[in-house]
Amino acid sequence: MTDPTRDTAFKPNLTKTESKAEAVSRIAKSMIEQETAKRDAKTARLKEARLAQEAAAQPVKAAPRAKARRAK
């Protein structure tokens, strides 16, 4: 026999319901992580495109300020 270690000696035995719930939770977390990664990639891509578009656009000149009228 092998010597019991902390990982093997105190490993909880999950019930059938708990193991199914754990599996569903693990799958849901992985799906959420994938969606988050896709969203972050899309956001970065769109930000890069926006910055490139702004850099390519010609700067707009400000309109000259009107002179203030003096009261008589």
DAKA-V334813 format. One record per residue. N is the residue number from 1. PHI is phi in radians with two decimals (* if undefined). OMEGA is omega in whole degrees, 0 to 359 (none if undefined). D_LAST is the distance of its C-alpha to the last C-alpha in whole Angstrom. Layout:
n=N phi=PHI omega=OMEGA d_last=D_LAST
n=N phi=PHI omega=OMEGA d_last=D_LAST
This chain:
n=1 phi=* omega=178 d_last=107
n=2 phi=-1.61 omega=178 d_last=104
n=3 phi=-1.26 omega=178 d_last=103
n=4 phi=-1.21 omega=177 d_last=100
n=5 phi=-1.95 omega=181 d_last=96
n=6 phi=-1.07 omega=183 d_last=93
n=7 phi=-1.29 omega=184 d_last=92
n=8 phi=-1.59 omega=184 d_last=96
n=9 phi=-1.30 omega=186 d_last=97
n=10 phi=-1.95 omega=180 d_last=94
n=11 phi=-1.31 omega=181 d_last=93
n=12 phi=-1.28 omega=176 d_last=92
n=13 phi=-1.61 omega=182 d_last=94
n=14 phi=-1.43 omega=175 d_last=91
n=15 phi=-1.32 omega=181 d_last=92
n=16 phi=-1.07 omega=180 d_last=92
n=17 phi=-1.17 omega=180 d_last=89
n=18 phi=-1.13 omega=180 d_last=87
n=19 phi=-1.20 omega=176 d_last=88
n=20 phi=-1.16 omega=180 d_last=87
n=21 phi=-1.12 omega=179 d_last=84
n=22 phi=-1.14 omega=179 d_last=83
n=23 phi=-1.15 omega=179 d_last=84
n=24 phi=-1.12 omega=179 d_last=81
n=25 phi=-1.09 omega=180 d_last=79
n=26 phi=-1.10 omega=180 d_last=79
n=27 phi=-1.14 omega=180 d_last=79
n=28 phi=-1.10 omega=179 d_last=76
n=29 phi=-1.11 omega=179 d_last=74
n=30 phi=-1.16 omega=178 d_last=75
n=31 phi=-1.13 omega=179 d_last=73
n=32 phi=-1.13 omega=178 d_last=70
n=33 phi=-1.11 omega=178 d_last=70
n=34 phi=-1.14 omega=180 d_last=71
n=35 phi=-1.12 omega=178 d_last=68
n=36 phi=-1.13 omega=179 d_last=66
n=37 phi=-1.12 omega=178 d_last=67
n=38 phi=-1.09 omega=182 d_last=66
n=39 phi=-1.12 omega=179 d_last=62
n=40 phi=-1.12 omega=179 d_last=62
n=41 phi=-1.15 omega=179 d_last=63
n=42 phi=-1.14 omega=179 d_last=61
n=43 phi=-1.08 omega=179 d_last=58
n=44 phi=-1.12 omega=180 d_last=58
n=45 phi=-1.13 omega=180 d_last=59
n=46 phi=-1.19 omega=178 d_last=55
n=47 phi=-1.13 omega=179 d_last=53
n=48 phi=-1.10 omega=179 d_last=55
n=49 phi=-1.16 omega=180 d_last=54
n=50 phi=-1.14 omega=179 d_last=50
n=51 phi=-1.13 omega=178 d_last=50
n=52 phi=-1.16 omega=179 d_last=52
n=53 phi=-1.18 omega=179 d_last=49
n=54 phi=-1.16 omega=180 d_last=46
n=55 phi=-1.21 omega=181 d_last=47
n=56 phi=-1.36 omega=182 d_last=48
n=57 phi=-1.24 omega=179 d_last=45
n=58 phi=-1.33 omega=179 d_last=42
n=59 phi=-1.17 omega=181 d_last=39
n=60 phi=-1.54 omega=179 d_last=36
n=61 phi=-1.34 omega=179 d_last=33
n=62 phi=-1.29 omega=179 d_last=30
n=63 phi=-1.21 omega=180 d_last=27
n=64 phi=-1.15 omega=181 d_last=24
n=65 phi=-1.31 omega=178 d_last=21
n=66 phi=-1.32 omega=179 d_last=18
n=67 phi=-1.29 omega=180 d_last=15
n=68 phi=-1.26 omega=178 d_last=13
n=69 phi=-1.46 omega=178 d_last=9
n=70 phi=-1.65 omega=176 d_last=6
n=71 phi=-1.42 omega=180 d_last=4
n=72 phi=-1.65 omega=none d_last=0
